[in-house]
Amino acid sequence: MDKGTVTNSESKSTLYGRKNLTSYGLLLSDGTLVEAIYDETKRPSLSFLVAPPDGPTSEANSFTDRGEVFSPPTGDVDVISGGTVTLASGVADYGTPALLIEELYKYLRRSVDLEQFQLKLMANWTLMTYAYDAWDAVPYLRFKGEPGTGKTRCLAMLQLLCYRATDLGVGPSKSALFRTSDRVRGTMLIDEADYEGDLRSDLIQLLNAGYKKNGTMTISSPHGDDWKAKPYRVGGPKALANREDFPDRATETRCVTIHTVQKPLAPHIPTRLPPSFMADAAVIRKKLLQWRIDNARSLPSLEGELSCLEARAREICLPLYSCSPDPDFRQELLQWFKCHTMELRHEEPSRIVLESIIACRPKDQEAIPVARIRKNALVIAARRDLPDRHFAPKRVADLLRGLRFETKRRNDGAHFYFDAAVFEQQCKRFEISIGCRDGSDADAKSSTC
């Protein structure tokens, strides 16, 4: 579990020669878990909940650890009271983990119109955020769909429930992305994540690094007359809403995606959430924080049950799978990851290039124009509703070399030399039937999910 969940912000003052730091919480050297809590009915409204490994919890306005004095982030009271950052107000008994998951599921069912497995996924992912720092990596929860399909409502419910939920809004700046993630160390929520230009690049970098608990990003900031590189911790759970695939396929492998669709709103779903929803969420947050105190320091790892998954899928499935108290959901989740892995492999650009070679019916050592492979690849990609940006001419040549085919530029354009032995080896790697001529075999395999 992370022993460094403390912000980089440091006041200029000291108390009896000791540094005075602000923090949303951390794990002390003796195993005590400290969490910032917010209760607007109390003064001060921000305080710490202190939970030793053995013994009752208590509240404190500050604490000292290894010569450093820590205070709650009082400079963030406005963003906390305004709902940008959501904290629990204390703890409450949740009964059993199974009862807590059932309560989360029923609460979400009252407010979002999703299928049963999708609601279970939201509930269990919410629970996982309260123990994200017990794992090396966590999955992102992504809602993908057209406008008006409920993506923003899903994020709004997560904002009420998740661990230190932080609403980054629409199109946050690079500085806001990095600094807020580093400061709060909670669950980041990003709506309309289909960015363009530099911001798109910043977000992709954040997402590719931030699924790891200790993921960091470095940016340069003015420091006197010079610039100083400063690392920011961006690791932690993130929930996203967007309409398109991410431009970097690596980002897709870090996401558990819920596809939202246009349909008539279920009659039990309110258009506007009544105040009772907020009150109920506040109670659930207290129960979730108690679950964190009880479990985050001693969660079992069920990695042995995920041996059927590939490395990346196993890595991001593990925390969600291990945190869930619902054995039926765990089996559904395992099947989802199997199918998701197959779909990603089915859409892999290298695989599509291999299928494009099959369509050419080449002979051993035959020189084939790269442009011909690209033309076939674009046809297959269009049939599968995949973007053509992965199949620019230079990119196709790079993919062919990555598949260990020799390429050579001639007067009539770039060519590659078909090697039957290499081709057979790569087809086995991607589970492609050599008898397949147009990708239909791969389509049939994916349809089983």
Backbone hydrogen bonds, N-H to C=O, Kabsch-Sander energy under -0.5 kcal/mol:
donor,donor_aa,acceptor,acceptor_aa,energy
2,D,133,D,-1.0
6,V,4,G,-2.6
7,T,22,T,-0.6
11,S,20,N,-1.6
15,L,18,R,-2.3
16,Y,14,T,-0.5
18,R,15,L,-1.7
20,N,13,S,-0.8
21,L,19,K,-0.6
21,L,69,V,-3.3
22,T,9,S,-1.0
23,S,71,S,-2.1
26,L,34,V,-1.1
28,L,26,L,-0.6
28,L,32,T,-3.2
31,G,28,L,-2.0
33,L,51,A,-2.9
34,V,26,L,-2.4
34,V,32,T,-0.5
35,E,49,L,-2.3
36,A,24,Y,-2.5
37,I,47,S,-2.6
38,Y,88,A,-2.1
39,D,45,S,-2.4
42,K,39,D,-1.9
47,S,37,I,-2.0
48,F,60,A,-3.1
49,L,35,E,-3.3
50,V,48,F,-0.6
50,V,58,S,-3.6
51,A,33,L,-3.2
51,A,49,L,-0.6
58,S,50,V,-2.0
60,A,48,F,-2.2
63,F,70,F,-1.7
65,D,68,E,-2.5
68,E,65,D,-1.5
69,V,19,K,-2.7
70,F,63,F,-3.3
71,S,21,L,-2.5
74,T,72,P,-2.4
76,D,73,P,-2.3
77,V,74,T,-1.5
80,I,76,D,-2.2
81,S,77,V,-3.3
82,G,78,D,-1.9
83,G,80,I,-1.1
84,T,79,V,-1.9
85,V,79,V,-1.5
86,T,165,A,-2.6
87,L,85,V,-0.5
92,A,286,K,-1.3
96,T,94,Y,-1.2
100,L,96,T,-2.1
101,I,97,P,-2.4
102,E,98,A,-2.1
103,E,99,L,-2.2
104,L,100,L,-2.3
105,Y,101,I,-2.7
106,K,102,E,-2.4
107,Y,103,E,-2.2
108,L,104,L,-2.6
109,R,105,Y,-2.3
110,R,106,K,-1.2
111,S,108,L,-1.3
112,V,108,L,-2.4
114,L,112,V,-1.1
119,L,115,E,-2.3
120,K,116,Q,-2.4
121,L,117,F,-2.5
122,M,118,Q,-2.3
123,A,119,L,-2.4
124,N,120,K,-2.8
125,W,121,L,-2.5
126,T,122,M,-2.3
127,L,123,A,-1.9
128,M,124,N,-2.2
129,T,125,W,-1.7
130,Y,126,T,-0.6
130,Y,127,L,-1.3
131,A,128,M,-2.3
132,Y,129,T,-0.9
134,A,131,A,-2.1
135,W,132,Y,-1.6
138,V,211,Y,-2.2
140,Y,254,R,-2.7
141,L,238,K,-2.0
142,R,140,Y,-0.6
142,R,256,V,-2.6
143,F,240,L,-3.0
144,K,142,R,-0.6
144,K,258,I,-2.3
145,G,242,N,-1.8
149,T,146,E,-1.1
154,C,150,G,-1.9
155,L,151,K,-2.0
156,A,152,T,-2.3
157,M,153,R,-2.0
158,L,154,C,-1.9
159,Q,155,L,-2.2
160,L,156,A,-0.9
161,L,157,M,-0.8
161,L,158,L,-0.7
162,C,158,L,-2.9
165,A,86,T,-0.5
165,A,162,C,-1.3
166,T,187,T,-3.0
167,D,84,T,-2.8
168,L,166,T,-0.8
168,L,189,L,-2.6
171,G,169,G,-0.5
171,G,191,D,-0.6
177,L,173,S,-2.5
178,F,174,K,-2.3
179,R,175,S,-2.8
180,T,176,A,-1.8
181,S,177,L,-1.4
182,D,178,F,-2.1
183,R,179,R,-2.3
184,V,180,T,-2.6
185,R,180,T,-0.5
185,R,181,S,-1.5
187,T,163,Y,-1.7
188,M,186,G,-0.6
188,M,237,P,-2.1
189,L,166,T,-2.7
190,I,239,A,-2.6
191,D,169,G,-1.2
193,A,241,A,-2.9
195,Y,193,A,-1.3
199,L,196,E,-0.8
200,R,196,E,-0.8
201,S,197,G,-1.5
202,D,198,D,-2.5
203,L,199,L,-2.4
204,I,200,R,-2.3
205,Q,201,S,-2.3
206,L,202,D,-2.3
207,L,203,L,-2.8
208,N,204,I,-2.7
209,A,205,Q,-1.6
210,G,206,L,-2.8
211,Y,207,L,-0.7
212,K,209,A,-1.1
213,K,136,D,-2.7
215,G,212,K,-1.7
217,M,232,Y,-2.4
219,I,230,K,-2.0
221,S,228,K,-2.4
223,H,226,D,-3.7
226,D,223,H,-1.7
228,K,221,S,-3.0
230,K,219,I,-2.7
232,Y,217,M,-3.4
234,V,215,G,-2.2
234,V,232,Y,-0.6
235,G,215,G,-1.2
236,G,210,G,-2.1
239,A,188,M,-2.7
240,L,141,L,-2.4
241,A,190,I,-1.7
242,N,143,F,-2.3
249,R,247,P,-0.6
251,T,248,D,-1.2
252,E,248,D,-0.9
253,T,249,R,-1.4
254,R,251,T,-1.3
255,C,252,E,-1.5
256,V,140,Y,-3.2
257,T,255,C,-0.6
258,I,142,R,-3.2
259,H,257,T,-0.6
260,T,144,K,-2.3
260,T,258,I,-0.6
269,I,266,A,-2.0
277,F,274,P,-1.7
278,M,274,P,-0.7
279,A,275,P,-2.0
280,D,276,S,-2.6
281,A,277,F,-2.3
282,A,278,M,-2.1
283,V,279,A,-1.6
284,I,280,D,-2.1
285,R,281,A,-2.6
286,K,282,A,-1.4
287,K,283,V,-1.7
288,L,284,I,-2.7
289,L,285,R,-2.4
290,Q,286,K,-1.7
291,W,287,K,-2.2
292,R,288,L,-2.2
293,I,289,L,-2.2
294,D,290,Q,-2.3
295,N,291,W,-2.3
296,A,292,R,-2.3
298,S,295,N,-2.2
302,L,300,P,-0.6
305,E,302,L,-1.7
306,L,303,E,-2.1
307,S,304,G,-0.7
309,L,306,L,-2.1
314,R,310,E,-2.9
315,E,311,A,-2.2
316,I,312,R,-2.1
317,C,313,A,-1.9
318,L,314,R,-2.0
320,L,316,I,-0.6
321,Y,317,C,-2.9
322,S,318,L,-3.0
323,C,319,P,-2.0
324,S,320,L,-1.0
330,R,326,D,-2.1
331,Q,327,P,-1.7
332,E,328,D,-2.0
333,L,329,F,-3.1
334,L,330,R,-2.3
335,Q,331,Q,-2.1
336,W,332,E,-2.3
337,F,333,L,-2.5
338,K,334,L,-1.9
339,C,335,Q,-2.3
340,H,336,W,-2.9
341,T,337,F,-2.6
342,M,338,K,-1.8
343,E,339,C,-2.5
344,L,340,H,-2.6
345,R,341,T,-2.3
346,H,342,M,-2.3
347,E,343,E,-1.4
348,E,345,R,-1.0
351,R,348,E,-0.5
352,I,348,E,-2.1
353,V,349,P,-2.2
354,L,350,S,-1.9
355,E,351,R,-2.3
356,S,352,I,-1.9
357,I,353,V,-1.7
358,I,354,L,-2.0
359,A,355,E,-1.7
360,C,356,S,-0.6
360,C,357,I,-1.2
361,R,357,I,-0.5
361,R,358,I,-1.6
365,Q,418,F,-3.4
366,E,363,K,-2.1
368,I,366,E,-0.6
368,I,416,F,-2.9
370,V,414,A,-2.5
371,A,414,A,-0.5
372,R,369,P,-0.7
373,I,369,P,-1.4
374,R,370,V,-2.6
375,K,371,A,-2.1
376,N,372,R,-2.1
377,A,373,I,-2.6
378,L,374,R,-2.4
379,V,375,K,-1.5
380,I,376,N,-2.2
381,A,377,A,-2.8
382,A,378,L,-2.2
383,R,379,V,-2.0
384,R,380,I,-1.3
385,D,382,A,-1.4
386,L,381,A,-3.0
390,H,387,P,-0.7
391,F,388,D,-1.9
392,A,389,R,-0.7
396,V,392,A,-2.5
397,A,393,P,-1.9
398,D,394,K,-2.3
399,L,395,R,-2.4
400,L,396,V,-2.3
401,R,397,A,-2.1
402,G,398,D,-2.3
403,L,399,L,-1.3
404,R,401,R,-1.8
405,F,400,L,-2.3
406,E,417,Y,-0.6
408,K,415,H,-2.8
410,R,413,G,-1.8
413,G,410,R,-1.9
415,H,408,K,-2.8
416,F,368,I,-2.4
417,Y,406,E,-2.5
418,F,366,E,-2.6
418,F,416,F,-0.6
420,A,418,F,-0.5
423,F,419,D,-2.7
424,E,420,A,-2.4
425,Q,421,A,-2.0
426,Q,422,V,-2.5
427,C,423,F,-2.4
428,K,424,E,-1.9
429,R,425,Q,-1.8
430,F,426,Q,-2.1
431,E,428,K,-0.8
432,I,427,C,-2.8
436,C,433,S,-1.9
443,D,439,G,-1.9
444,A,440,S,-2.2
445,K,441,D,-1.7
446,S,442,A,-2.1
447,S,443,D,-1.7
448,T,444,A,-0.6
448,T,445,K,-1.1
449,C,446,S,-1.7
